[in-house]
């Protein structure tokens, strides 16, 4: 149940990120100075930390989506859905552990 809720929440969050991304990229055609100002706000440590949430949401949504596909289309999926859930969570954790140190070094200049 909670994985279903988290899948929907991350999907909506990713949708809104993509919407903002398209709008701020389109801003370059309206005013390059305004575009540069918006991009400058993205280079702050606060936004760098927010990127961690974005990557966490994308990675969770991707692995959980693959899990949902397996549950729906694999004969043994429903029987093994708990194992598939924990497998997706372990993969999510491995990816995040690999991502976090490099990203934090980039954000905080280390």
Protein Blocks (a to p, Z undefined) as FASTA:
>chain_A
ZZmmmmmmmmmmmmmmmmmmmmmmmmmmmommlmmmmmmmmmpfklmmmmmmmmmmmmmm
mmmmmmmmmmmmgmklmmmmmmmmmmmmmmmmmmmmmmmmmmmmmmnoZZ
